[in-house]
C-alpha cells in the first residue's frame, strides 16, 4: 500500500514542477515541505508511467472508487491525474483529503500517509489560483501537520487560512490548538539565591525582538519596572530578598510568531532569603606558609560550617593528582571512598562564621591551629552549611591544599627537565631541597638535590620515558620539612600571546624536504630535495637518510635510502606511473626508520591545467561599510608577458561571519544569531573589461548592514576570464564595519571551558566601528546560568513533554572601560553552563554575550601568567655579542633570565626594584641559530600590604649569526628567451669562505602550475634560521596559590579523630615546464652555471635556487618570460569520447611581431576529423590579439594529434604540435590476476589479453 500511496503522493510532487516564482509570493513557506514536494512529484511521474486515459476518464474512475469506499484505488487514480496535469491544484487538494479516509495498516504507514498528506496539501496551496483555494489548502495542511504534532507550522497555516476566509470549523480547530500549543506562559522562576534577585517568566515561543514590554507587565508599587527579555524569557529585575511582589502579565504580550499572550495572568511572588550556602574561593591548592590567616571559606546565611579534612599521603599521590578527582568538587560518596581507601580523615569539626543576612561572608579556616605540623601529601577539606535548607546534600564545597613556602617551576625540554625552587615568601633560591621525579606508575625515576641557585636538572634520558615510565610529577622536600608537588601532566603555559610562534624544534636531526612544485599529473616525475641539519643548523652528513613516499590512502608508494650527496644535501627523482591515485601525497624523512620522522612535505596529484593569466586584486580601503562603495583594482597579464587587455571580469560577494575582528584577537563581539548563515553569493553587476594595460577598477557596494552583531567579513571573489572560457579567480576579504560601537569581551581561558573551582576572567573593551578603542562608563555585566528542564503534559491519554529553557542570574555588576586598558571581570561559578552578558544602559545599546562551561570536560587550569614587558636591544646578534635585556618591573622582586634554544642555554638571576631593569648576556657560539629570552619576575609575599606572591613572564625571540650563516645567491638569467632554446642561468654565491664546499639546486617551473597550489619558493634559511616554537614546556605553582589573607580568622570546634580509488588521467596536451638541475657543485670562486633546454612553451618560468654549505644556507628566485614574438595559445577539449563533437580554440597574440597577415594551417591526425577550412589568414596589428575556433569530431578511440603552422611577415614561422586522447564511449574495465611464480619461472604476456577490448584502449601493469 505504501508503494501505491507513494505513487499518488508523488503525483503531488509533480505539481511541484512549479517554478520558484510560483512560491515567491506565498505567505506560508517551508523549505522541508518544498524539498518533499520536489521528491514526491518526481516519484509520482516515475511510478505512474505512461498514462493512456484522458483526465475526464480518470476523474470518473476516481469518483467510482470513492462511491464504493475504495479509497486506495481512488488515491492511485488521483496520482495518475497529478502525473498528467501537475498544475491542477484542486486535484492535489483532493488527493490530500482522501489520504485522511484511509485506515493505515501500521504505525509506519500512518506516518507515511500523514507526511504525504502534508506534502500534497502544500503543493495545492502553492498552485492555488485564488485566496479561496489557498485557504482550503492551508486548512488541510494545518490538519495534517497537527496530526504529525508539528504544532507551530500547523498553527501558522491555520491562522493564514483564517486570514483569507473565516470558517467556523477551522476557527474552532485553531483556537483549541492555540490554547494547548500556541504562544503561552509555561512557567516562572525566582532567582532568590542570587545577590540581585529577579523573577523570570518562561514562554513557549521567542518574545518579540527590541520591544518595550512595559505596557504588558505591571509590578505593583512601581511605575517602570526594570525588565529584560531574552529568547523565550522575560525577567523583572530590581527585586529584594524577603519582599513579596504582585506581578500582572497582560494579554497581548507579543511574540515572534504573530501571536500575543491569549489571556492575562496575575502572580504573587515571594523572594525568599538566600539558602544557606558555602564555597571556597578558588581551585588553587598551595597555601603559602607565611602571612596567611587560613583557607578562606565564603558562606551565606549560616552561623557555622561543618568541616572535614582528609590527607592523602605522598606515596599514594600520583593517581590522585594525575587522573583522579584532584582539584575537583567531591560528593559524599566520593568522600567516603577517599577516606576509606586512599586517605585518612585527620580533622572534623565546625567553623564559626559571622552572618549578615543574604550577604557573602568570608572566614579563614586556621589550618595551623587545626592540623598542627603537616605531613607530605595533599589535604582535602570539605565544607557544608550547618543546619537545614542548604544545597550541600550531593556536591560538597571542596578545597585541595598543601601549605608550603616552596615555589616550584619546571622547564621540560629536549635536554631534560629543569627544576627551579624559590621561596614564596622571599623569592630567594632554596638550596639543598630534595627533588624527586615520579613516573606515571609511581616509580621514583630519580632524586636530586638543588644547588645554591635552587636549580636541578633531570637528564633527557629520564624525561623521555613512555607509558608507565613517563614523567608525571615532581615532589620537593625542603630542609625544614616543607613540602610541595607539581604535576607534569597538567597543561603547560600557552605563551602564544607573547610572540611564541614557528615550527617545533626537533630533539635531534632536522630535515628540510621540498618538491619543486605543488601539483603533478600521472606519468610525471617528482623531484625531491632534502637538507639534513642538526639543532645548531650544521649539516649532518654521516649515515643514510630514508625517504618514504605515501599515497593519499596511506599506502607506501616508495622507500629510498639516500647517502649524503654533499654538505648534507640529497635528491631523489620519483616517477609517477599512469595509474597513481589522485589526492595529497606525503613525503617523510627518517634518520631512524623505526623512529619519528625528522621532516616532511606534501604534494598533490591531479589532472590539472596550468593557468595562463595572472592578476592581482587590491582595495584602497581596509574595511567596507554599508552603502559606501569601495574601489577595487584588478591588474592582470598573460603569463607570457602581454597585458590581459580586453578580458572580461565577473565576480560575486559573500558576507559571512568572521572568526574575529582584526586587531582584537580573542575578543568576541555581539550576540549569537539564531538564523543560519547563508552561503549565497551576491553577483557583482556590470564589471568592466580590462583596459589596454590589463587594468580594471570598479566599485563594490554592500547594499545593507548585516543583521548580525557578530564580526562579519565581505569575501569578494573576482574572476578574469580567458578567451577560451577558463577563468582565474582571486579573493579579497574586507571586514564589515559595524553600524555602531560595540563591546568586546575576551575570555582569559581556553576552549570555552573553565576548570571547576577556577575563576572565570574576562577582559572588556569598547570599540568604535573604525576599530578605535574608546572610553565608556555605565556598562553592566550579568552572569546567567543556563538551564533546561522538561514540562510534562497529558494529551489524548498520553503523557508528553516540552522543553523549558531558562536562565538564572548568578552575578552582576558595573564595568568602566578606559581607552588605554581593558577592564577585567573576575567571576566564581559552580559547575554548569553559563552566559556572560555585557551591555550598556541604553535600550538599543550594544550587547555582547559569551557562553562558556564550568567544570565540564575541563582538564587543565585557567592560569595564564601575568605579562612582563620585556625587550632586547636588537633582533639579531652575532656570536660574541653582548645582548641587553630590558624589563619593565612593576614591583620589586627577583628577576630570572633564561635563554632557551634547543635546550636551556643559560640562566641569570638578579634582585630588581620597581622601574626598568637591564641584564647583559654574552651570546655564545653554541647557542645555535636563534633562541628565546624568557624573563620571569618573582614577587615576594608582603604580609603588611596583604599582597600575595606572584610571578610574571615575558619573552622575546632573537636570531644568531643569521647574516654570517646566509649565502647571498644571485641569479642572472635573461629576462626573455624563445622556446626551443637553451636557458643558461649564471649563479654567483657571496659569503663563502676559502675552500668551502658549496652546492646548489635550481628548478625552473611554469608559474601557471605554481599558482594552482599557491606554491611558495623553498626557503631553507627561514626554516633553519627563522623563529621556532619554544622548545620547553613551562609550568609552575604560582597560579595555584590560595589567597589566605582575606577573611576573619574563624573559631573552630574540634570533634574528630586523628586520622581512495585509482584514477587515470589523459596526458597533457603539452608537457609541463618543470625543469630540475639536481645538485650542482659551486666553483671555488662562488660561481656556477646551469642550463635548461626550453621546450615549446609560452609563459613565465620561475627560477628557484637553493644553495648550501655545511654551515650556511641561501636562496633566490627570479622569473623568466618565455615566448615567441607571436604567441599561439590553444585550448583543447579536456576530454573526448568516441562520437563526441568538440571545439578547439586558437588565440594568436602579436606581442612583438610585425603587423601584417598571418597564415594559420591546422592539420589533424589519428581518430579525429576537423570541420571547416583548415587554413585561416588573420590580419594583426602590432600588439593585437585575435582568436577563432575549429570544430572536431572524434571517430574512434586512440591518440589524436593536432599540428598548427603559422607563417607571418619577415619570414616568421611558428609550429606547434599537440597530442590528446580519444577514449572509448564505454565503461572502463579493470582485471586483476594473481599468479605465483616459482624460482626461475617466467611469465609471458601476449596481445590475446586485449582481444575483447576496444582497440587502442588496453594497457597492462605488473
N, C-alpha and C positions, 0 to 999 in steps of 0.2 A: 504493500500500500504506500509505503514511503516513496518508493520509486514512482508510483502513479501520481502522488501528490507533488513530487518533485517536478514532474513534467509540467504539471499545471502551474505551479508557482514559478517555474522557470519562465513560463509564459509571462508571468508578471514581470520578470526582468526584461523580457523582450520589449515591453513598453518602455523600458528604461533606455531604449535606444534614443530616448530624449537627449537632446544636447544639454550641455551645461547651462546654456542660455535659458532653457526651459525652467530650470530651478532657480535661476538667479533672482527672480522677483518674488519668490515664495517666502512667506514669513517663517515657516517651520522647516528647518534644515537639520539633518543629522548625517554625519559622514558614515557612520556604521550602516545606516539604512541605505544610503546611496551605494556603498560597496556591495551590500547584499542584493540590491536591486539589479546591479550590473551582472552579477554572477547568476542570479535567477533567470534573467532574460536569456542569457547565453545558454543556460542549461535547458530551458524550455524549447528553444529553437532546435537544439540538438536532439532532444528526446521526442519531440513531436514529429520530426521527419517531414517528408513531403505530405502536404495536406491536399487531398483531391476534392473534397466537398467545398461548396460555397459557404460563406458566412451565414446566409439565411438558413441553409440546411443544418449547419452546426448548431445554430441557436434553437432550431426546432428540436433537434436531438437532445440538447441540454434540458429544454423545458420538459420533454417527455420523461427524462430520467428523474428530474426533480418531482414530477407528479407521482411517480411511483416510489418516492423517497430513496432513490438510488443516488445518494449524494457523491459517492466516489466516482461513479461513471460520469455524472454531470460535471464534476470537477475536472476530469480528464478532457472532456469536450471543451470546456471553457479554456483549458490550456491550449488547445489547438486554435481556438479563436485568437488568443493572445499572440500566438506564433505568427498568424497571418495578418492581424491588424493590431499591432502593438500600441498604436496611438489611441485605441478605444478605452478611455478612462472608465466608462461605465462597466465594461467587461471586467476590468481589473477590480473594481469595487464589488461587483457581484461575486467574483472569484473569492475575494477576501471574506465576504459574508457567508458563503457556502461552507467554508472551512469550519465555521463555528457549528455547523449542523452535523459534522462528522464525529462519531464517537470513537475516540482513539483506542487502539488495542493495547497500548503500553504507555508508560510514562515517557519513554524516549520518543514515541510517535507524537504524544501530546506536545512535547517541547518543539518537535519539528514543525507540527501544524501551526502552532502559535507564532513561531518565527516567520513562517510563510505567509500567514495572515497579515502580520505587521508589514512585511515587505510589499505584498500586493496592495494593501491599503495606501502605503506610502507612494507607490507608483501611480495609483489612481489620483491621489492628491496632486502629484507633480504634473499630471497630464490633464487635470480638470480644466475645463474651459470657462467656468463661471464660478462666482462665490458660492452658489448653492451646491454645486458638485464638490467644491473644496470642503465645505462644511460637513457634507455627508462622509467624505473620505476621512477627514480628521476625526470624526466621531467614531468610526470603525477602528481607525488606528489607535485612538485612545483606549478603546475597549481591549484590543489585542495586547497593547503594552501593559495595561493594568493586569491582565491575566498572567503576564510574564513577570509581574511585580516590579516593573520598571516605572516607579511611581512618578518621578519628576517629568520624564518626557510624556507620560500618559496625561498628567495634569496640563502640561503645556499644550498638547494637541487638543484636548477637550476645551480649554479656555479659548484657543483660537477659533475652534468651531463655533462656540457660543458668540464670539465677537462678530462672526459673519451671519449667524442665524440663530435665534433663540428657539430651542426645542426643549420642552418640559422634561422629557426623559433624560436627555443629555445633561440638563441643568441639575437634575436630581443626582445623577451619577457623579457629576463633577463636585457638587457640594459635599457629598458623602466622602468622596476620596480626599477632598481638600481637608476636611476636618480630621481625617485619620492620618494622612500622609503629606499634606501640604505644609506651607510655611507656618510653624507653630513654635511655641515655647516648650522646650524639652525639660529643663531643669534649672536650678540655680545653686550657686555655691557661695560661701562666705569665707574669705581668706582671713580667718581670725588669728592664725599663727604668724602672720606677717607683722613686722613692726609698723607698717602702714596698711591697716586692714581695708578691705573693699568687698563689695557684693557683686557677683557676676552672674548674668543670665545667659544660658546657652539655648540657641535656636537650631532649628532643623536645616536651615539654609544660610548662606552667607548674607550678611547685612549689606545694605546699600553703601556704596563707597562714597567717601567725602560728603557725608550727610550730617546735618545738625540734628541730633536725636533729642535735643532738649524739649521740643514740643510733645514728644511721645513718652517721656518719663517724668514723673513728678515725685519729688522727695519732700516729705512733709517738713516744713520749717526752713526750707532752703529754696530761694528763687532760681538760682542757677547751679544745680549740682554739677560736680566735676564728673564728666562722662568720658569713657574711652571705648571705642568699638574696634574690634579686630576679628576678621573672619566671621565666625558664627556666634561671637560672644560680645555682649555689651556689659560694661562694668561701671559701677558707681564708686568713685574714689572719695577720699577725704573722710572716711568714717573713723570712729573712735571705739576703742575697746570698752566693753561694759555698757554700751549705749544700745537703745532699741530704735529702729527706724521703720517708718511706713513708706513703702515704695509702690507706686502705681504705674504699671505699664499700660499704655493706651492703645486701643485698637487703631490699626492703620500703620503701625511701625513698619517702615519699608524694608524690603529685601531686594536681592539682585534678581529674583525670579518673577518680578512683576506681581507679587502678592504681598499684601500687608497683613499684619497680625489680625486674625479674624475677630478677636474679642479682647476686651481689656482684662487685666488681671491685677489684683492687689496682693502685696506681700508684707507681712510684718516680720522684720528681720532683726535678730538679736546678734550683736557682735560680742561673742564671749571673750573672756580673758585668754591670753595665750596658754597653751598647755605647758605643764612643766617639761622642761627640755634641757638637755646637757650636750655639749660638744667640746671638742678640742680645737685649737686654733690652726693647726697645720698638720701635714703628713710627715714633716721632718722628724728625725729620730735622734739627733745629737743635742743634748742639753749641755752648754758649756759649764765647766766645773766651777767657775768663779763668777761672782757678781749676779747670781740668779736667785730669785725668790722661790722658784719652783716651776713646775709644769703648769701653764695656765689652763684653767678649766672655765668655760663660758656656760653660765646657767641662766635659765629664765623661770621665774615663779616657782622656785623650790628653796626651802630653807637649808637643805643638806643634800649631799650627793653620795651615793653608795660607791665605794672604790674597791676594786680588786686588782692586785698586782701579781704577775707571774714572771718567772725568769726561765729563759731557755739558755742552757749552758753553751760555752764556747765550742765544744766538740760536737754539739748537736745543732750547730748554727747553719750549716751550709744549705740543707734542704729548705729550711725556713726562709732564708734570705733570697735564694735564687729563684725558686719556682713555687713557693707556697703562698701564704697569706701575709707576708711581710708588708707592713705599712698599709694594710687594708683594714676595714672595719670588720669586726668579728660578731658572729651570732652567739647566742647562749650555747648552742650545740657545739660550735667550733671552739668555744672557750673551754667547755668540759673536756673536749678531745685534747686540747693543748695542755690543760692541767693534768690530764691522766696519762699522757703518752710522751709528749715532747718536752714538757717543762714542769715546773713546780710552783704552787702558789706560795708567795713569800709575805703577803700582807693583805689584809681585808679590813675594812672599816668605813667610817663616814668622814666626809669633808664638809665642815660647816660653811655655808655661803650666806652672804647678805642677800636681801630680796627687796628689789624695787619693782613694784607691780608692772609687768609687761615690758620690762627693760632688760637688756643683756647685762649680766654682771660677770666680771672676770675675777676668779680667785686662783691663787697659786697653790698647787699641791706641794708641800715641803718634802721633797724626795729625801734629803739628808736626814731629816728628823724621823721619817717613817721607816727608811730602809737601812740607815747606817752606812757601813762600808759596802760598796757594790762589788760584785764578783764579775769575772769575764763572761761575756754573753750579752744577750739582749733582753730587755724587760718589756712586758706588755701590761699596760694599765687600762682597765675598762671603767666607765663611769655611767651611772644611771640615776635619774632624778628620784629622790626618796618620796614615797607616797603615791597615792592613786592618781590616775589621769595622765600619766606620761606615755610616750610612744616608744618606750625602750624595751618592749617585750621581745622583739625579734633581733634587730641590729643594735648593738651596744656601741656607744661612743668609745673609740679605741685609740690609744696613743702608744706607739712603739718607741722605746727610748733607751739610750745609754747616757751616762754622764761622763764627759771627757774633756780634757784640755788639748787633745791631740788633733790638730788639723792635718788631715791626710790628703795628698794629691798624688795622682798616678798618671804617667805618660806611657801608654802601651804602643810601642813602635817596632820597626824592623830589627832593632838591636836589643829588644827585650822590654822589660817593664821597669821604668824609673819611678821610684817612690820618694816623695819629699814629705817630711814630718815637721810641722811647725806648731808652736804653742798658739792656741786660740786666744789666750789672754794677752800675750806679749808679742806674738809673731816671731819670737826667737826660734832658731832651729833646735830640734830636740835630738841630741846625740845619744848613742848607745841604747836606742829603743830597739826592741826585738820585733822584727817584721817577718811574718810568715806568709808564704804564698800557698794558698789552699786550692786543690784541684776540685773539679766538679764532683768527683767521687769521694770527697772529704779527705783524700790523702794529702799530707803536707809535702809539697814539691820541694821546698827549700826554706831555710831560715837564715836571715841575715840581720846584722846589727847596723844601724845608721851611723854614718860618720859624723864629724863635728858640724858639718853643714846640714845635717838632717836628711842626707841622701843615701839611698841604697839602690843597687841595680840587680835585677834578676835577669840572667842572660837569656839570649834569644832562644836557645835550646829548651829552656824551661817554659818559655812563653808560647811555644808552637805546638804544645800538646793538643790532641784531638779527643773527642768523645769524653770519657770519664776523666782523662788526664788534662783536659783543657783548663787553663787558669780561670778560677771563678771568684776568688775573694782574697782580700788582704786583711790580716789581723795585725794590730800593732799593740804592743805592751810596753809602757814606759817604766822607768826605774821606780816610780812611786805607786806601782800597781795601777797606773792609769791604763785605760783600755779603749780601743776603737776598732772599727772594721769598715771596709769599703768594698762593695760589690763590683766585680769587673764584668758582670753580665748586664748591668744597667746601661741605659742609653748614655753614650758619650756626648759631650757638648757639641752642638751644631753651631759652628762659627762662620757659616757662610755669609752671615750679615756683616762680618768684619773683613770680608775680602778673600776668604778661602775659596779657591776655585782651581780648575785644571784637572788633569788626569792623576790617577793614583800612582804613587812611587813604588815600583816593584822592589822586592826584597833582594833580588839577585840581578841576573841579566835582563836586559830591556831591549826589545826588538822593535824597530820601525819598519812596518811592512806596507807596501803600497803597490797597486796596479796602475798601469799608465793611463787608464781611463776607467769610467764607471759602469759601462754597459757594453756587452758583446752579443753577437749573434752566434748561432750554432756554426760550427766549422771554422770559426776564427780562433786566434791564438791570444791567450792572456800572458802578458809579460809582467812578472813579479820581481820586485827589488826588495831586498832586506838589508838593513843595517843593524848590527848587534853590538850593544854597548853595555857597560856596567853602570852602577849607580853614580859614578863620578863623571859619566859621559865619555869614557875612553873605550876604544874598540876592544871587543872580545874576539880574538882570532883563533884560539885553541879549541879544538873539538868541533864535531859536526853540529849543524842546525837542521832540525827536521821541520819541513813544511807539510801540513795536512790540508788538503782542499776538500771541502764538504759541499755536497749538493744541497738544494733548498730543503729536501726531505731529511737531511742529517746524515745521509749515506756518504761514506768516504769515497771520493772520486779518484784521488791520487795522493800518494805519500812519497816524499823525496827527502833524502838526507843530503845536505849541501855542505861541502867543505868551504872554508874561507877562500874568497877569490880576491882578497886584497883589502887590508885595513878594516877587517870586519864586515866587508860587503859581500853580498851573494845575490845571484839572479836565477830565475827559473822560468822557462817557457812552458806553458800549459796549453796544448792544442785541445780544442773542444770538438768532439765528434758531431755528426749531423743530427743526432737524436738526443742531445742533452736536454734535461728539463729546464723550463724557464723559471725565473724567480731569483731570489737573493742567495748567492753563494758566499761561503765563508772560508777564509784562509787563516789558519792558526800556525804560530811558530812555537817550537818546543826545543829547549836545550836538553830536557829530560822527557822522552816520550811518555813516561808514566806520571809525570808531574803536571803542573798547571802551565798553560800557555804563557809565553813571555811577550807576545804581541799578536795582533790580528788585524785583518781588514776584510772588507766585503766588496763584491761586485755583482752586477745583475746580468742575467742572460735574458734577452728579449728580442722579438722580431722588430727592431727599431728602424726608423727612417730619420737620418740626420736633419737637423734644422738647416734652413737656407738663409734665413734672415735673423737679425738680432735687433732688439730695440730696448731702450731704457725708458722707464716710466717714472716721472717725478712730479712733485706738487710743491707749490710755493708755500702753502700753509701747513702747519703742523697738526691742525685738527680741523674738523668740519662742523659747522653749525647749521641748524635747520634753517632753510630758506636763505642761506648765504652761500652763493656759488663759490667753489674753489676751482682754481685753474690747474689743469693737468697738462703735462707736456710729454708727448711720445716722440722719441728721436731714434729713427731706425735706419739700418743699412743692410744691404746684402752682404753675406759673409765673404764674397769675392771683392768687396770694396766699394761698390757703387751705392749711392743713396737709394733708399727704399721709396722712391718717388712714385706717387700715384697709387699706392697700396691703400686699400680701404681699412678703416678701423671699425671694430664693433666691440661692444662691452656691456657689462651689467654690474649691478651693485647689490651687495648683500649686507644688511645691517644685522649684526649678531652680537651676542654677549661677549664682552672682553674678559680675559682671565683676570686682569687687574687694570687699574688706572695708571698710566705712565707716570713715573716719578713717585709712586706711592705703593711700593712693593709690600705685599702682605695686608694692605688695608682693604676693607670691604665698605662699599657704599650702597645705600638704598635698601630696599626690601625685596625678598624673593618674589618673583612673579608667578602667578598661578597659571597664566596662559603659557602654552608650549611655544618654544622658539620656532619661528618659521625659517625654512631653508629656501624660500622662494627669492629668486634674484629679480631685481627690477632692471629692465633693459635701459641702457643709456641710448637715448634717441639722437638722431641727426649728428652722428660723429663724422668728422671730416675725413677726407683723404690726406695722406702725407703730401707735403708740397715738394718742390723740385729738390730740396735738400733732405728729404725724408723726415721732415719735422711736422708735427701737428699739435696745435694747442686747442683745448676745448674746456668749457666749464662743466662741472658736475655739481648737481644740487641735491641736497637731502630735503625731500618735499615736506616732511613733517617730523616733529620731535618724537623719538621713540617713547612709547608709553612707560617703559620700564625705567625705574630709578637706579638699577644696577649699571655699572660701566658698560657702554656699548662701543662698538667699533664699526666703521664702514669699510668693508672689504670691496675694493674697486678692481674689477677684472677687465683688462683691455686686451683685445686680440688684434694682431696685424695679419692680414690675410694675403697669402701669396696668390699669384695669378692662377696657379693650378688648384686652388681651393684650400690648401693646407694653411693652418693658422698657428702663429706663435703667441702664447699668452703670457702676460706679465700681470702681477698683482701688486697693488699698493694698499696699505692699511692705514687709515686715519682714525684716531679716536674721535668719537662724537662728543662734542661739548654738551654737558647737561644744561638744562634750561635755567637752573638756579644753583646757588652754592649748596654743597652737600656735606654731610657729616661722614667722616671716615673713621672706621673702628678697626684696629689691628689686634687680633688675638695674640698674646705672647706665649702661645703653646702650639704644639703641632697636631695635625690630623684631626682637628675639631674635637679633641678629647683631652680632658684634664684628669689626671690620676686622682683617685679618691683621697681626700684629705689635703690636696694641694690647693693653693689659691689660684683662682682663675683671674688673670690680669689682662687688661686691655689698654692700648693707647688710643686716644681720641684726638682727631684733627677736624678743623672746619676749613673747607677748600672751595675756592671760587670756581666758576665754570672754566676759567682760563688756567686753572691749576695753581693758583697762588694761595698760600696758607694765610688764613685770616684769624683775627681775634674774635671770640664770640662768648658773650655771657648768656646766662639763662638757659643753658642746655640741661636736660634732665635725663637720667637713665632709670630703667626698670629692669630687674632680673625676674623673668617669668618662668615658672616650672610648667612644662607642657605634659599634659596627662590625657589619656584616652580611657574611657570606660564604656560599658555597653548597657543600654537600657532595653529591658525585655518588655514585650507586649504580646497580648493574645489576640489572634485573628483566625477566624474560621476553625476554631477548636485546635489551633496550633500555636505554640509559643515561638515567637521570632524576636529578633533583636536589631537594634540600630546603634551605630557608634555615636558617642557623645564626646567631643573633644573640648577640653577646657584648658585655661591657663590660670595659675595662681601666682600672685606676686610674692616673691621671696624677699627682695630688697629693692630699694630705690634711693635716689639722691641727686644732688645738683652737680653739674660739671661746668667749669670755666676753662675755656681753651685760649691759649695765647698763640701769637703768630710764630714765635720762635721755638716753641717746645710743646709737644703733645701732652695732654692731660692723661693721667693714669687712673684707671678704675681697678680696684682690687676687691675680689669677692670670694667668700667662703660658701660653698654649696654642697649639699648632701648628694649622694649618687642619684642620677636621673638625667632627664633630657631638659635642656633649658634654652631660652631665647633671651638675649640681651637687646633691649631697645634703647637707643639713644635718640632723643628728639628735642626739637625746640618747643617753646611755649606757644608759638603761632599755630593757629588752627590748620593752616595749609602749609606749615613749615616742613623742613626736611626730616625724614626718619631713616635711621639705619638699624637693621636687625641682623644679629649674628646668632646662629644656632650652634649649640655645642652639647656634648655629653660630659657627664662627670662620673667617673668610676666604671664605665663600661668599656671593655676591651682595651683598657689602657695598660701599657707595660712599662712605662717609664715616668720620669719626673718631669714636671713642667719647668724645672730650674733652667734659667738662662743666665750666664754670668753677666754682671754689670759691665758696661763698656768702659774701657780705659783708653783715653785718647792717646794714641801712640804714633810717632812719626820717625822717619830716618832722613839723613841729610841728602841722600840721593838714591835713585832706584837701582843703580848698577855699580859694582865695585870690582876692583882688581885684587888678586891675591896680594896680601901685604898691606893693603889699605887699612885705615882705621875708620870704623863706622861709628857715627854718633847717633844714639837712640835718645829721642826726647819724649818725655811722658808728662802729661798734664795731671799732676797729683792734686786731688781734691781733699784728701785728708792724710795726715802723717801715718807712716807705716813702714813696711819692709817691701822693697821693690826687687823682684827677681826677673832677670832677663835670661830666657832660654833661647838658643838658636837651634832650630830643628830643620835638618835636611833629610837625607835618607836615614838619619839616626840623630840622637841628641848630640850636638856638636860642642856646645859649651854652655856653661851656666855661670851667672854672676849675680850676686845679691848685695844690695846696699840699703841703708836706712835713709828715708826721704822725709822731707817736710812738705807742707802744703805749698803748691806752686809748680814750677817747671823743673823737672829733674832730668839730668843728662847722664848717660852711661856710654863710655867709649869702649869699643870692642875691636881688636885686631882681626882682620879677615884672613883665615888660614888657607894654605894651599890645598888641604884635603877636605875642604867644605863642599866640593863638587861644583855644580853649575848654578846653584841657587838654593835659597833656604828661607825659612820664616823666622823673624824675630817675634817671640812670644813674650809679652810683658805681663807680669802678674803682680798686682799690688795687694798685699795683705794688710788689712786694717785691724789693729788690736781692739780688744774689748775695752770699753770705757764705762765703768760702773757708775761714776758720778754723773755722766751725761746720759746714762741709760741707753748706750749705743752698743749694739751687738757687734761681734767680729764680722768681718766681711772681706770679700776679695773682688777685684775687677780684672778683666783680661782684655788686652788689645794685641793686635799683631799686624805685621807688615811683611810682604814678600820682597826679596831683593835678589837680583841676578849677580853672578860672579864670573868674571873673565869672559863675558859674552863677546866682547869685541875681539879679544885675542884668540878666541876659540871659533870665530866665524870667518869663513873664507868669503872673500868678495869675488863673485862669479860674474864675468862679463861675456855676454853672447853677442856676436856681431854678424848675424846673417843678413842677407839683403832684405829690404822691406817688401820687395815684389819679385817673384820669379814666375817663369812659364811652366806649364805642365810638361811632362816627359823630359825634364831636365834634372840635373843634379843640384841638390840644395846643400851647399857647403857652409858649415857652421863653425867659424873660428871661436875658440874658447880661451879665455885668459883668467887665471886664478891669481888673486893677490892675497898675501897673508901667509905664504908658505915659508917654512924655514929651509935653509940649505940642506939638500939631501932628503927632504921629507917626501915620503911616498904618497901621492895623491891619485885618487880615482874619480871618475865622473861617469854618469849615466845620463843620456839625453833621449827624450821621446818627442816626436812631432805628431800631434793628433788634431784631427778636424775639430774646430771649435763647435761645429754643429752637433757633434757627438757628445762633447763635454757638457754642452748646455742642457742636454736631455736629463742629466742627473745632477746638475749644478756642481760639477766636479771642480774641486779646488786643487791647484798645483801642489805637489808634495812639498812639505816644509819641515825637513828634519831638524832645522835649527830651533823652530818653535817647539817641536816635540821634545828635544833633549835639553834645550837651553831656556825654554819658557817656564812660566809658573806652573807648578804642580800642586796637587792636593796635599794638605797637611799629612805627614807620614805617621803621626801618632794620634791615638785617641786619648782625650784628656778627660779625667774625672776627678772630683774632689768631694769633700764633705761640707763645704761652706754653704751649699744650697740646702743642706739638711739640718740646719741649726734651729733648735726650738728657742723662741724668744721668751725666756723665763723671767724677764724684768718687769713685766706688766702684771697687774692684778694685786689684790691684797693677799698677803700670806695667810693661808687658811689654817683653821684649827681642826685637828684630826682626832678621831676617836678610834683606837685600835681594838680589834677583837678577833684577829685571825690567828692562823698557825704560823710556824716558822718556815715552812717550806713552799706528496704531489705526482702528478702523471707526466709522462714524457711527450713532448710536442716537437714536431719537425717543421721548421720554417723554410720558406723559399730563400734561395741565396739572394743577396742584394743585387740590384741592377748594376751597381758599380761597387767595386771593392772599397771598403772604408779606408780613409787615410789615417793610419795609426802605425807609425814607424818607431823602431826602438833600437838603440845602439848597442845595448849590452854594456858591460863595464869596460871603460877605456882608461888606460894609464896616461896620466898627465906628464908632460915632459918636465925636466928639471927646471926650466925657466917658467913653469906655470902655464904653458900653452898646450893646446891640443886642437885637432880639427876633426869634426865628424861630418860625414857626407851621407845624404839620403838620396835615393833615386825617386823622384816625384812621379807618380802615375798620372793618368788623365784625371784632372780634378779642378774644380773651381770653388774657392772658398778661402778660409783663413785657417792656417795651421798654427797651433800654439806650441812653441818650442819650450820644453820644460827640462831644466838641468838640475841634477842633484850631485854635489861634489863633497868629498870627504877625505880626511886623513885619519890616522889613528886617534887624534885628539881634537880635530876640528871638523866643522860642517859648513856647508854653504849651499845656496840655491839661486836660481834665476829663471825667469821665463820671459818670453817675448813672442810677439805674433808676426807671422809672415803671410802676406797675401799671395795666393797662387791663382793665376788666371791667364787666359789668352786675351789678346786685345779685344776680341769679340767673344762673349761668353754665351755658351749654349746650355740651357737648363732644360732637362727632360723629365717629365713626370709620367711614370708608367703606372698601369693598374697595380694595386697592391697584390692582387691575385687574379688568376684566370682559370676557369674550368672549361673543359671541352664543351663547345657550343655557346660559350659566352660571347657577348659583344662588349668591347671596351674602347677607351679613348686614350690616346697618347697626346699630352700637351707639350708643345715645344715653345720655349721662350728664348729669344735671341736679344742680347743686350750689347749695344755698341759702346762699350766702356771707353775705349781709347783707340778704336779703329777709324778708318777714313769713312766719310759719308759716301753713300752710293748704293748700288744694287748688290744684294747678297742672294746667291742662288743656293737653295737647300734641297738636297736629294735624300730621300729616305728609302731604304730597302729593308724588307723583312726576310727572315729565314726560319725554317722549322715550321711547326704546326700553327702558323698564324697567317692571315691574309689581310692586306690593307685595302681599305675602300677610299677612293678618291685619287687625286693627282699626286704622285709621289714626288714631283718636282715643284718647288714653290720659289718665286722670286719676291724678296722683301726689300723695299727701299727704306734705308735707315739714315737718319741724320746723325751727326755726332752726338754721343751720349743718349741716343734714343733706344727705347726698349719696345719690342713688339712680340706678339705671341699668336699661335694658331694651333689647331687641334686636328688630329687624324684619327679615323675610326679603324679599329682592327677587329677581326673575328678569329676566335680560336676554333680550329678544325679537328684537332686531335690532342692527345696528351704527349708531353715531351718538352724539350728545351727549345725555346724560341729565341731569335736574335733580331736586333734592330740596329741597322747601320745608318748613321747620319753623316753626310758630307756637306760642307759649306765652302763656297768659293765667293771671294769678295774683291774689292778694289785693291790695287797694288799687289796682286798675286797672293792675297791671303787665302790660306786653305786651313780647314779645320775638320777633323774626322773624329767621330765618337762611335764606340761600339757598346751595345747593351745586350745583356742576356737575362732572360727570365723564364720561369717555369709555367707551363700549362698543365694543370693537374686533371686527372680523370674525374668526371662528374659522378663518382661512385664513392661508397663509404670506404674508409681506409681499413685495410685488413692486416692484422699482425699475427704471425705464427711464431711460436717458440717451441723448439725441440731441444731435449737434453739427451746426450749420449755419453756414455762412459768410454774413454779410450784407454786401452792397455798400454803399457810401456812399449814404445816402438811402433805402435799402430798409428795410421794416418787416416784423415778424413778428406774425401774429395767432394767438392760442391760442383754441381752441374746446372746448366740453364733449365733443366727439367723442372726445377722447383718454381720457376716463374711461368710455367706453361698455361696455367689457368688464370693468370693475372693480365690486366690491361698492359699491352706492350709499352715498354719505356717507363713503367712506374715502379718496378721492383727494385729492391735493394736488400742486401744481407749484411749482417754483422756477426762476428764470432767473439 
